[in-house]
Amino acid sequence: MTLLVIGDAMDTEWAQTIVSSETLIVPVVGNPASENDYAALLSNRTAKLGYNTIFIPADVRSDGLSSVLEGFRKLHNLAGLVLTEPHDAAVLEYVDSISDAAKFVGAATIVRVEADGAWVADVIDGKALVRELWKSGVALKNSKVHIFGCGSAGAAVAHAVARAGAA
């Protein structure tokens, strides 16, 4: 078995991950993939939590999305996908089911691979915001919320705060 160590033991800001055949992978699919640092940020976070999972940037042109996703379905150690522009809406054509939030938004930020191999699309921007507000002591029930922005993230926030009971 070949091991690859990701991270720097001298750098206390980064956790260390040992990559092996047991490592779960999560491609961060976008174009261009270099416009964000999600892969490094999420790999570091999962390592700190003790998960054997890495996130890998996957720069996929729109004309190659179908064949790339078909190939990903063949990976036994695929935990899911993180989607960015321009693939967040197009991926809905390739999944087995779509959450209510992703249906409302018309796009997905993640695809989860279930134990039976089914791909489930979801959007988590709004859920994450609501969770962080709740952790900070902000109650949304019956609150008036003004949302500025009308893209996918704004729609995801609108869906999540409405489900949390905002007026």
C-alpha positions as CSV (number, residue, x, y, z in Angstrom):
1,M,0.0,0.0,0.0
2,T,1.3,3.4,-0.9
3,L,0.7,6.3,1.5
4,L,0.7,10.0,0.7
5,V,0.8,12.5,3.5
6,I,-1.0,15.7,3.0
7,G,-0.3,18.6,5.3
8,D,2.7,19.8,7.2
9,A,3.4,18.5,10.7
10,M,5.3,21.7,11.4
11,D,2.2,23.8,10.5
12,T,-0.3,23.9,13.3
13,E,-2.9,25.4,11.1
14,W,-3.1,22.3,8.9
15,A,-4.1,18.8,9.9
16,Q,-2.4,15.8,8.4
17,T,-4.1,13.2,6.3
18,I,-2.6,9.9,5.2
19,V,-4.0,9.0,1.8
20,S,-4.5,5.3,1.1
21,S,-6.8,3.0,-0.7
22,E,-9.2,3.5,2.2
23,T,-9.4,7.2,1.7
24,L,-12.8,8.6,0.6
25,I,-12.6,11.2,-2.1
26,V,-14.8,14.2,-2.9
27,P,-14.1,16.0,-6.2
28,V,-14.8,19.7,-6.1
29,V,-16.2,20.1,-9.7
30,G,-16.1,23.5,-11.4
31,N,-14.6,25.4,-14.2
32,P,-12.3,26.9,-13.5
33,A,-11.6,24.9,-10.3
34,S,-8.7,27.3,-9.4
35,E,-11.1,30.1,-8.5
36,N,-11.7,28.8,-5.0
37,D,-9.8,27.0,-2.2
38,Y,-12.6,24.7,-1.2
39,A,-10.6,21.5,-1.7
40,A,-7.8,22.6,0.7
41,L,-10.2,24.1,3.2
42,L,-12.5,21.1,3.3
43,S,-9.7,18.5,3.3
44,N,-8.1,20.3,6.3
45,R,-11.4,20.5,8.1
46,T,-12.2,16.8,7.7
47,A,-8.7,15.8,8.7
48,K,-9.1,17.8,11.9
49,L,-12.3,16.0,12.6
50,G,-10.5,12.6,12.1
51,Y,-12.1,11.6,8.8
52,N,-10.1,9.8,6.1
53,T,-11.5,12.0,3.3
54,I,-9.9,14.4,0.9
55,F,-11.4,16.9,-1.5
56,I,-9.8,17.2,-4.9
57,P,-10.2,20.1,-7.4
58,A,-11.7,18.8,-10.6
59,D,-11.6,21.4,-13.4
60,V,-14.3,20.1,-15.8
61,R,-15.3,21.9,-19.0
62,S,-19.1,21.9,-19.6
63,D,-18.8,19.7,-22.6
64,G,-17.1,17.0,-20.5
65,L,-19.4,17.0,-17.5
66,S,-21.4,13.9,-18.6
67,S,-18.4,11.7,-19.2
68,V,-16.7,12.8,-16.0
69,L,-19.7,12.1,-13.9
70,E,-20.1,8.7,-15.6
71,G,-16.6,7.9,-14.6
72,F,-17.1,9.1,-11.0
73,R,-20.0,6.7,-10.6
74,K,-17.5,3.9,-11.1
75,L,-15.3,4.9,-8.1
76,H,-15.8,2.7,-5.1
77,N,-14.3,5.3,-2.7
78,L,-16.3,8.3,-3.9
79,A,-18.1,9.9,-0.9
80,G,-19.8,12.7,-3.0
81,L,-19.2,15.8,-5.0
82,V,-19.0,19.5,-4.3
83,L,-20.3,21.6,-7.2
84,T,-19.5,25.1,-8.3
85,E,-20.2,27.1,-11.4
86,P,-21.0,26.3,-14.1
87,H,-22.1,22.8,-13.1
88,D,-24.3,23.4,-10.1
89,A,-27.5,23.4,-12.1
90,A,-26.5,20.9,-14.8
91,V,-25.6,18.2,-12.3
92,L,-29.3,17.8,-11.5
93,E,-29.7,15.8,-14.8
94,Y,-27.3,13.1,-13.5
95,V,-28.4,12.3,-10.0
96,D,-30.9,9.8,-8.7
97,S,-32.8,12.1,-6.4
98,I,-33.0,15.8,-5.6
99,S,-33.7,17.4,-2.2
100,D,-36.6,19.9,-1.8
101,A,-34.1,22.7,-1.3
102,A,-32.2,21.8,-4.5
103,K,-35.5,21.6,-6.4
104,F,-36.5,25.0,-5.1
105,V,-33.1,26.5,-6.1
106,G,-32.7,24.6,-9.4
107,A,-29.1,23.8,-8.5
108,A,-27.0,21.7,-6.1
109,T,-23.9,22.5,-4.1
110,I,-23.3,18.9,-3.1
111,V,-24.1,15.4,-4.2
112,R,-24.1,12.7,-1.6
113,V,-23.4,9.1,-2.4
114,E,-25.8,6.9,-0.3
115,A,-24.9,3.4,1.0
116,D,-26.8,1.8,-1.9
117,G,-24.8,4.0,-4.4
118,A,-27.6,6.4,-5.2
119,W,-26.6,10.0,-5.8
120,V,-28.6,12.6,-3.9
121,A,-28.3,16.3,-4.9
122,D,-28.7,19.0,-2.2
123,V,-28.0,22.6,-1.7
124,I,-26.5,23.5,1.7
125,D,-25.8,27.3,1.6
126,G,-29.0,28.2,3.4
127,K,-28.9,25.3,5.8
128,A,-25.4,26.3,6.9
129,L,-26.4,29.9,7.4
130,V,-29.5,28.9,9.5
131,R,-27.4,26.5,11.6
132,E,-24.8,29.2,12.3
133,L,-27.5,31.8,13.2
134,W,-29.1,29.3,15.6
135,K,-25.7,28.5,17.2
136,S,-25.2,32.3,17.6
137,G,-28.5,32.6,19.4
138,V,-30.5,34.1,16.5
139,A,-34.1,32.7,16.4
140,L,-35.6,32.9,13.0
141,K,-39.1,31.8,13.9
142,N,-41.6,34.6,13.1
143,S,-38.6,36.9,12.3
144,K,-38.6,39.2,9.3
145,V,-35.6,38.5,7.1
146,H,-34.4,40.6,4.2
147,I,-32.4,38.7,1.6
148,F,-30.2,40.7,-0.8
149,G,-29.2,38.6,-3.8
150,C,-31.2,36.5,-6.2
151,G,-28.8,33.8,-7.4
152,S,-28.6,30.2,-6.2
153,A,-27.2,31.1,-2.8
154,G,-29.9,33.7,-2.2
155,A,-32.6,31.2,-3.2
156,A,-31.0,28.6,-0.9
157,V,-31.1,31.1,2.0
158,A,-34.7,32.0,1.2
159,H,-35.7,28.4,1.3
160,A,-33.8,27.6,4.5
161,V,-35.1,30.6,6.5
162,A,-38.6,30.0,5.4
163,R,-38.3,26.4,6.6
164,A,-36.9,27.7,9.9
165,G,-40.1,29.6,10.4
166,A,-39.2,33.1,9.3
167,A,-42.2,35.4,8.6
